[in-house]
């Protein structure tokens, strides 16, 4: 399934809607009808951030919500937001937030309890 590429916003919206799926740059390039290197360069030039960073940022935002709203394991959350490897998920989560998912979850619940 190849789609005509209409712009960065369309690509970002596609990622927001499909973050749970395989969103490798080659896969996205195939969907939008571009060469993977060209799509990656185009995205970076337009936004100032690498495409893979936007994908990961979208997935981490979804993971934060699941950490707040569920008691699912870190491994289950990693899988449900599109990460096949929970260790890689933890590393990326820490890169974006400064803490592990477990610490993030604990800190949120402590903050929430103290506010009541």
Order of alpha helices (4+ residues) and beta strands (2+ residues): alpha-alpha-alpha-alpha-alpha-alpha-alpha
